[in-house]
Amino acid sequence: MSDSPAPLADPHLVHDPVAGDGPKDVVILGSTGSIGTQAIDLVLRHPDRFRVTALSANGGRVALLAEQAYRLKARTVAVAREDVAPALREALTAQYGAGEPIPEILAGPDAATQVAASDCHTVLNGITGSIGLAPTLAALEAGRTLALANKESLIVGGPLVKGLAKPGQIIPVDSEHAALFQALAAGTRADVRRLVVTASGGPFRGRTREQLAGVTVEDALAHPTWAMGPVITINSATLVNKGLEVIEAHLLYDIPFDRIEVVVHPQSYVHSMVEFTDGSTLAQATPPDMRGPIAIGLGWPERVPDAAPAFDWSTASTWEFFPLDDEAFPSVGLARHVGQLGGTAPAVFNAANEECVEAFRAGALPFLGIMETVTRVVEEHGTPDTGTPLTVADVLEAETWARDRARELAAQTAEARA
């Protein structure tokens, strides 16, 4: 999938679009979500290092968005839903007080893309889903450093992202890829034998495929170690999240798929490992807390003091590692397959999965039906070779088809179960 001679994410390279003293100007996309709220906590604790110039959110939590803007003194607030713009203006006025100027408001589906290209040093893309692609491309094209938590934009638009990104311009924020990023600093790409991506195993670790047949949405949302949004949490239960991370690791570090392994580590202390050609393995380990990876994304090459808790080494603990059960969780194997196919196949995989997760949450699909339906959509799509470079239009067309087809298949399943 990659024609690039160098990895997208390289800890040895630093992209510095705006050099100078004082706090680093940051734009936070998805500010009311899990990544965004933790990033804001980090910024507020380190005002000498970071200054937020703009925020964006979907619009479901207007009061929180207004409060964030007020506390951060952001210049611009963007919201994807145009219908909530009046409520946002009202909430901002309440926060700032009558007669006081409020931030600029941008509203509409392109609002996040607009602020991603605004004047700043770093854009943190914490949006969930493939709608994060346009802001990712906008930030890269504007020359900003991109702290990337939105894995889907890299998955669905890999060649597009790779074509725009300059060396050192992307810093990964996923806990696994931030771990690989840090461990890779100990050697060169030629020194790397393989990448080992760890998985908690989710709430269903150890269950057979037969035992997964009747699990509920509530079961799937009960993640044992991480507090995340519902879509990501269900992706962790199916291990689709891990499959996406395998594709992401391939794209970020230009390591072939057969040298990227997934192992189950229930404690989520070791976030990933790099095995080098001399036989040594470097593991990056912290208690499960996303503020550490966020601090790497915003602060690199400097580390942010006390960004997240450290281990208490005076307390005994046990760390376990298990092989992945590919029969119970076929999502990682399917992700490898679509990653190797390239083109629009990853976009189809991701879009179909997003629709199937929503169908599962709505009761239209059983848990096992998520991957069964995604697999069928991927098989039906194939990978037509057009002989031309991938475009945004290609991605959007493939996604639209995949979403429509996944909804059709989910509806058929629901009807058959009724």
N, C-alpha and C positions, 0 to 999 in steps of 0.2 A: 504493500500500500504506500510505501514511502520511497520517493526519489531523492530525498534530502540527504546530503553527505554528513550531516551533523544532527544530534538529537535536538528536539524542540526545547526540552528542559535540561539545562546544563548548569550544575552548581558552580562550575569554574568560571562562568561568564556572568557579568552583571550588566543589565540594560538600565541606563540611567537617563531618562528623557529630560529631567529637569534637575540639574545639579544645583547645589547651593545649601546654605545653612538654614536652620529653622525646621519646623515640622514638615513632614512629607504630606502633600495634598492627596487625598484619597476620595474616590467615588465608590459608594457601596450599592451594588445592585442586588435586589432581594433583601432589603434591609429589615423587613419584619419577619423573615423566616429564621430558621435555626442558625444558619451560618451568619446572616446579617446581624442578628441580635447579639451573638457572641463576639462578632467583630466590633460592634459598637461598645460593648463592655470593655474590650481591650483598648480601644481608642480613648475612652473616657478615663481609663487608668493611666494612660501615657500621653497626655496632651502635649508634652514636649517633643514627641516623636511623630504624631499623626494629627492631621486636621482634615475633617470631612467637609468637602465642598458641595457634594450632591448625594442625594439618596433616591432610590427608586424602589417601588413595590407594586404588587398587582392591584391592591386597593381593597383587600378584604379586611384590613385592620387600620382604618383611617386614623383613629384616635392615637394608636401607638406610633404610626408614621409621623403625625404632627408632633407628638412628644419627642420623638427622636430628633426631628429637625430643630426643634427649640433647644434641646440640650446640647446639640452639636453645633448650633449656629450655622447650619447648612445654607448655602446660597440658593440652591435649587432643589425642588422636590418633584419627582416624576411618578406618575401613577398610570398603570396600563389601562384601567377602566375609566373611560371618559365620563361615565354616569356618576362616578363618585367625586369628581372634581369639585362640585359645590360643597359637598360635605367636608372635603379636605380643606378647602378655603375657610370654612366655618371653624373647623377644629384648630387650624393654625391661628386664626384670629383669637380664639379663646386662649390659646397658649401664650401668644405674644401680648395680648391685651389690646383693647380698642385704641385705634389711632397709631399703633406701632406698625412699622413696615414688616410684612411677612415675606418669606422666600418666594422666588419665582416658582410658578406651578406649571408643569408640563403634563399633559394628559393625552392618552391614546396608545395604541399598540406599538408605536415607534418611540415612545417617550424614553424608555430605558436605553434604546440605541442612541438617542440624542445625547443623553448625559454620559454615556460610555465614551463618546468622542469629545467631551468637554475638556477644558483646560485643567489638567491634574497630572500627578506623577504616576499613580497606580489606580487601576480599576479592579475592584474585587467583584467578580461575577459569582454571586451566590444564588442566582435564579435556578429553580428546579425545572428540568425538562428541556426539550430541544428548542423552545422559544428563546433560549439563551444564545443561539448561534449568531443572530444579527448583532447583538451587543458585543459579543466576542470579536467578531470581524471588525466592527466599528472601532473598538479600543485598539486593536492591532494596527489598523490602517491609520489611526491618528497618532501612532507612535507611543502609546502609553504602555507601561509595564502592566501585564495582565496577571493578577492573582486568580487562578482559575479553580473555582469549586464546582462550576457547572460542567461536569464531565460530558453531558450529552452533546454540547456544542462541538467538542472535539471528536466525539464518536461519529456524529452524523455528517460533519463537515471536515473530516480529517485533512484531505488534500487542500481544501480551501484555507484552513487555518495554517497549515504548513507552508502554503504559498505566500502568506502574508507575514508570518512571524519572523522577526529578526533574532539572531543569536542572543539568548539570555532574556528574551522579552516575556516569556511565559514562566511563571513559578506556580507549581501545582499546590493546591490547598487540600485535596483529599488526604485523609490521614495516611493512607497507604502510599500515595505518590509523594507526599511530603517526606515520608520515611525513606523511600528509595532515593529521592533527591539528596537528602542529607548523607546517606550511606555512600552514594556515588561520589561524593566529594573526596573520598579516601583514595580514589584511583582514577584511571582513565577508562574510556569505553572499551579499549582493547584489553583491559584487565578483567572485564566482567565475563564470568562464565554463565550465570543465569540470575534472573530476578525471582524472588520468592515473595508472592503476595499473600498476606495472611487474611483469613476470614474467620469471623467469630463463629460461624455456623448458623447464626440466627436462632430464632426460638425453637426450631425443629431439628437441631443437631442431634444426630444419632437415630432419627426415625427412618424407617424404611419407606419406600414409595407407597406401599399398602397402608401404612399408618398415617400418611399425609392426606388420604382421600377425604376425610371428613373434617379437616381443620377449619376453623371459623376465621372471620376477619379479626375478631378480638384476639384470637390466638396468634395470628400473624403479626399483629401490632405490638405484641408483648416482647419486645427485643430485650435480651438479657443484659446487655452492657451499654448500649448507646441510646440516647434520646434524640430522635430525628423526626422529620416530617413523615406523614403516612405513606406517601409514594415510595420514598427511599426505604422506609422500614419494611414495607412489603417486598420491595426488591431485594432487601437483605434476607427475608424469609425464603424467597425462591432462589437466592444467590445470583439473580440477574445482575445485581449490583456488582458482584465480583466478576461476572463475565464482562461487563462494561469496563471494569478496571483493567482487565487483561488487555482489551483493545486499546485502552488509554495508555497503558504502560508501553505497548508496542509503538504507538504513535509518538509519545513523549521522548522515549529513550532510544528508539530505533534498534530494539532488541527483537530478534525473530520470535514468533509465537512458540516455537518448540523449545525456547530457552526462558519461557515465563511459566512458572509453576504456581499453583494455588495450594496452600495448606490450611487446615482448620486449626485455629488457636482460640479456644473458648474465652480465655481471660481478656483478650484484646489489649494486652500489654505491649506485645511486639507488633508494630504496625506494618512492617514488611522488612525484608532482608535482601542483601546483595551478596551473592557468592562470587568470589574472585578466582582467577585461574590458578592461584597458588594454594587453593584449598581453604582459605580463610573465608568466614562469613561475617559480615557486619550487620547487626540488627539495631534498628532504632526503636527505643522503648520508652513509653511514658504511660501513666494511668490514662484511661480513655477520657479524653477531653479535647474538643476541637479547637480550643483557643491556642493550643500549641501550633498546629498546622497553619492556622490563620495568621499567627505571628510570623511564621516563616514566610508566608506569602506576602505580607505587608512590609516586613522589615529586612528581608535578605538583601545584602550579605551580613547584616548585623542581626544579632539575636536580641529579643526583647526580654528584659529581666522579669522574672516571675510571671511570665505569660500564662502558665498553667501549672498545676500541682506537680511535684516530683515524687518519686517513690520514697517511702520510709524503709530503708534497707535494714533497719533493726527489727522489722517484723517479718516472720517467716511467711513464704508464699510458694505456691506450686504453679509452674507454667507448663501447659500441655500442648502437644501438637499432634494432629491426626491427618491421615490422607483424606482427600475429598471423595465423597460417595457420588460418583457420576451417574449412577442409576437413579438414585433418589433426587438428585439435583442436576439435571442435564443441561441447565442454562449455560454453564461455563463452556462446555463443549460446543454448544450451538454458537456462542459468542465468538469462540476461536474460528469457527467455520465462516461466519459472516465477515469477520475481520480479514481472513485470508481471501475471501471473495472480493472484498473492497467495493469500490463504486458506491452505489446507493444501498447495498445490502445492509450495512450497519444502521442506516437511517430507517430502513424498513423494520429491522429487528427492534430498534428502540421505540419507534412509533407504535408498532403493534403491541409491544409490551405495555406502554403507557395506557392504551385503550383497554387492554385486558385487565390491568390492575384496577382501573375504574369499574369495569364490569364485575370483577370479583368483589369489590367494595359494595357494589349495588346489589349483589346477590344473584347476578345473571350467570356467573361462571363459578364452578368450584375451584378450589386452590390448584389442583393439578391441571385444570382446564386452562390456566394462564399459559403455561409453557406448551401445552398441546396445541393451543390456538396460535401462539407465536410461531411455533415450528411450522405449522401448516401455511401461515402467511409467508414466511421466509421461503418455503419450498415453492409456493405458487409464483412468487415474484421472480426467483432466479436472479441472474445478473447479466442482463443484456450488455454486450460490449459495443458501445457506440463509437469507440475509437477517438472520442473527443474528451477534453478535460472536464471534470465534474464542475457543475455550476450550482449556484444557490437555487435556481429554478428546478434543476434536476432533483435536488434534495427535497424541495417542497412538494414537487409532483409525486415523488416516491412516498413521502410521508402521508400525503393525502390519500393515495391509493391504499397504503397499509392500514391507516386508521379506518377507512371505510370498510375494507375487507374484514378487519378484526371485529368491527362492530356487527357486521353481517353474521359472521361465524358465532359470535357470542350470543346474538339474538336467537340463532338456530339452536344453540345449546340450551338456552333458557326455555325455549318453547318445548324442546324435547324432554326437559326435566319437569315441566309443569304438569 
